[in-house]
Structure formats: C-alpha cells, structure tokens
Amino acid sequence: MAPSMLSTLAALAASVAPTVSRRLCPRLPAAVRCCAPNPAPLLDRSFVADLHESTLPSLVLIRPSGVRNATTQGSGFVVGVGERRFILTSAHVCKGGWRLEVALASDGFDATYPTEVVGRARRGIDIALLALPDAAASLRPLPLRDSAVVRIGELLVALGHPSGLRGAATLGILSARDKGTASDFLVTDAALAGGMSGGPLLTADGRVVGVNTLVRPELRALGNYALSSDTARAAAEEIAARCVPSGCDVAAGAVLLLYNDGVNRREAVEAALVAAGLSQAQATEAMLGAHTKGRGVVRSWSAAKEPGWAEEAEEMMAALAAADLLVEVEAIFGGDG
C-alpha cells in the first residue's frame, strides 16, 4: 500500500475515533471500560470471575434419583416470590416421582439435603419450584429481572453444574430470541451442557434474565436456549400463589400419580399396584396411562369425603416408592382442571 494512502487512512481514523468513542462508551455495561487515549472498548477481564464469586452461594446443585438408584444432576438457584423463598429450576430436572436432594456451595457441594417439588408450572412451561431446606435458609435470592430490555449482542454469563463439574461459568452474547407456545427464550452462544439446566443466565452487571433450559445441537454454538426471566417470573408467581409458608393451601384432595420409568417390567408394576390395594383392572389402567401419557392415576382422594386422606396418600406413595415405582402425590385445588 502506498505511503500516501496509509497517511490518508490514518487521518480518517483519527477524525472518527472521538465520535466512535462517545457513541460506544455510554452504552457499555459496567464490566466494559473505555481506556483513553485508545477509544476502543476494552473488557474488564475479571468481571466473569466477580459474577461467579458473588452468585455461586445462591446456586444449588440438584441431585435427583429414580428407579434402581439411577441418578442425574441439574442446577437451580434461590429466588424470592413475595415474602417466600424457593429453589427455582427447570421442571425437566425434577422428573415426576424422582427423589430430590440438593447440595450447596457453602459446604463445597458435598453434603446433600432432601427437598421436594412445591409445584410445576402449567401450560408446559419448563419451570418448577422446590422447597428450600433449612440449611439454605440464609442464602441470598437472585431477583428475576426484565429480560425484554436485553439487546442482541449484549454479554451474557451462564452458570450451572454440567455433568461431573461444580459451579461452571461460560461467557457469550445474546445471539437471538425465540418464542414457543407459552414461553419466550433467549438464544446465546454461552455454552450450555447437561446438568446446567435450571441455572441462571446473567447480564454482565449480574441481572438474572434467563433460566438455562436446553441445547439444540443442529444450531451448533448458537443452540443454547434459556427460558426468559419474564416467562420464569410469571410461572414462579403462579406456582407460589398456590402455597403458603406452612405448606399448601387447604386442598380439595389429592391424586397419586404413577410415572413411566422405562426400567420396570409391566408385570412388576402391576403386581406392586395390586399389592397396594388396586384391582387388576385399576392397576392395568394406571400402568398404561404412565406408559402412553407419561403418567397414570393410581388413586384420588376427596378431602370432603375422606378424613385422613393426606396421610393415606403419603402412605400409599411410600409403599409404592419402596417397590421401586416412580410415584408422586399431587394436591388438587379448587381451581385445578
């Protein structure tokens, strides 16, 4: 390139640099700084570490266990809904009938504490709330902020527990948005992996704007989906509206559900159901419901007609769980369909 052309390009760059600097710098998040005299934005390289350090205590490792002690892991984090606090996670992390334990950063994710599902979101929204164990009572809740204000290209940090690891962090940007039937998603190139579902997706200044949900392999690096915080917040509020600090609102009854496990043979499932008091026809119907629809009804109770229904439901659930069946009691409320 001729010297005269080089000098012309240098002069042009010098003339536009102040304008570029003025337009870029005010829009950068707190983690990004403009360093004079160079007008180009430079990243504060420690901001991800700072986010990880401040958020990790509220990040929970979820350890579900199913039939024949099959185990998996997922992520969650503490949230406040009104004056109550819960663990928020993806509903697919806490499969129906699986026993749930959580581990906390305060003891290196070594000790585990039992928990249970408070409720799952309706309309297929992939959100669930879990009860907060006493050991986690002092953890700081992470507010679900407004995800609609996040712009394409903004920095995002995903936190979670990918298989075999604890408290991982990945960095990317908001690549796109996607809309499902009842859910809004943020699409990011911040890498997600199995076990990170239910973990928070944060902006560079620490706002939770998404819940890590799924990976679409066909999109390669852009296939990381997080449920928007706006969708998650509405779902959490709907679930929490049905509960009070001492447990669920006075229920109209309960239903005992059998979930498909893909391990037990049909004959074994039916035999366990008959041993619990069902007729052969009732056992077959419940088993087929679990096999074809994912869950079948074992039995239902009416609070108005059956005193002691809650204890009886828990006892039958415990007996079937001891037989290695995936079962769960679900309360029935007046507004439930």
C-alpha positions, 0 to 999 in steps of 0.5 A: 500500500502506498505511503500516501494512502496509509497517511490518508487512512490514518487521518480518517481514523483519527477524525472518527475515533472521538465520535466512535468513542462517545457513541460506544462508551455510554452504552457499555455495561459496567464490566466494559471500560473505555481506556483513553487515549485508545477509544476502543472498548476494552473488557474488564477481564475479571468481571466473569470471575466477580459474577461467579464469586458473588452468585455461586452461594445462591446456586444449588446443585440438584441431585435427583434419583429414580428407579434402581438408584439411577441418578442425574444432576441439574442446577437451580438457584434461590429466588424470592416470590413475595415474602417466600423463598424457593429453589427455582429450576427447570421442571425437566430436572425434577422428573415426576416421582424422582427423589430430590436432594440438593447440595450447596456451595457453602459446604463445597457441594458435598453434603446433600439435603432432601427437598421436594417439588412445591409445584410445576408450572402449567401450560408446559412451561419448563419451570418448577419450584422446590422447597428450600431446606433449612440449611439454605435458609440464609442464602441470598435470592437472585431477583428475576429481572426484565429480560425484554430490555436485553439487546442482541449482542449484549454479554451474557454469563451462564452458570450451572453444574454440567455433568461431573463439574461444580459451579461452571461459568461460560461467557457469550452474547445474546445471539437471538430470541425465540418464542414457543407456545407459552414461553419466550427464550433467549438464544446465546452462544454461552455454552450450555451442557447437561446438568446446567439446566435450571441455572441462571443466565446473567447480564454482565452487571449480574441481572438474572434474565434467563433460566438455562433450559436446553441445547439444540445441537443442529444450531451448533454454538448458537443452540443454547436456549434459556427460558426468559426471566419474564416467562420464569417470573410469571410461572414462579408467581403462579406456582407460589400463589398456590402455597403458603409458608406452612405448606399448601393451601387447604386442598380439595384432595389429592391424586397419586400419580404413577410415572413411566420409568422405562426400567420396570417390567409391566408385570412388576408394576402391576403386581406392586399396584395390586399389592397396594390395594388396586384391582387388576383392572385399576392397576392395568389402567394406571400402568398404561396411562404412565406408559402412553401419557407419561403418567397414570392415576393410581388413586384420588382422594376427596378431602370432603369425603375422606378424613385422613386422606393426606396421610393415606396418600403419603402412605400409599406413595411410600409403599409404592416408592419402596417397590421401586415405582416412580410415584408422586402425590399431587394436591388438587385445588379448587381451581385445578382442571 
